[in-house]
Amino acid sequence: MALILSRTDVQRCFTMTEAIEAMRVAFSALQQRNAQMPQRSSVALPEQGVALCMPSLLHLSEQQSLGLKVVTIVPRNLTQGLPLIYASVLLLDALTGKTLAILEGGWLTAMRTGAAAGLATDLLARRDADVLALFGAGGQAPTQVMAIHAVRPLREVRVFNRSKEHYQNLVSTLQILLGSDCPVLRHVGSAREALEGALLASCATTATTPLFSWKDIARGAHINAIGAYTPAMCEVDAETLAHAHVVVDQREAALTEAGDLLQALEAGKIGDATTWQELGEVVFNKQVVRRSDEEITVFKSVGLGVQDVAAAWYVYKKAREMGLGVEVEV
């Protein structure tokens, strides 16, 4: 029997702290070659949409899990009041091929994406960082705040985005998710205002041009860049990347999809990919990355299938313990 897990089921059995630990397991396994992960394939959809297929095999001491996520990103949805992203995750036992679960993948994706940024923030950001400049207020924004707040308790979040309605939705969502622990949120009118004195920044947009310039970034800041998942997209400008210590989720994936880095490479503004660290290296080797309080660090993520499998396996185990979901014969 396979378990069908709804968005509500996933939310009930996956806290942000647990998600960050699941990402620690995923990136460590990737570094130790305890995972197989072909580069994701894409299919163009009408209206500039795209469907991504992300398979991955994760070897854990307790289980060998195979996962396949199908995620669609349709910009036109936002004009119709629909989510930008829909996703489903299929989880299988790699030894038998048996289907274990089918999970709603939208919240799982948001959680694992936020958790990767939270993990990177914990490893790279200054300990005294407590102000976040948040670019974008869409579906990925709440979990960015949740994850960073989990590792660096935030005094203030300054949000710079185009839609006041999206900002209000973000505030309402975070107040529900974080309750009395929700940090102060403030809508600002410019990137410079958002970044002034902020030691943390997160970019969660579909931008095709840089969101800010190097001169506006506070010295010692850490930046999470989780948008720009195609070569044509860009959130972080080349000058910032040239001055920063760059950590990526995976070099191969970044060289295929990370528009910020690819455009900076093509323009000759940054060195080759051998200068980038992978997050798994930092996690597994327990390396100290930050060399000074003045250094700028950037975590560039395009998202990896192994993250989905690690998250799905954790949720599946917890759902079984809690008696959640609907069992079906498949």
Secondary structure, 3 states (H helix, E strand, C coil): CEEEECHHHHHHCCCHHHHHHHHHHHHHHHHCCCEECCCCEEEEECCCEEEEEEEEEEECCCCEEEEEEEEEECHHHHHHCCCCEEEEEEEEECCCCCEEEEEEHHHHHHHHHHHHHHHHHHHHCCCCCCEEEEECCCCCHHHHHHHHHHHCCCCEEEEECCCHHHHHHHHHHHHHHHHHHCCEEEECCCHHHHHCCCCEEEECCCCCCCCCCHHHCCCCCEEEECCCCCCCCCCCCHHHHHHCEEEECCHHHHHHHCHHHHHHHHCCCCCCHHHCEEHHHHHHHCCCCCCCCCCCEEEECCCCHHHHHHHHHHHHHHHHHHCCCEEECC
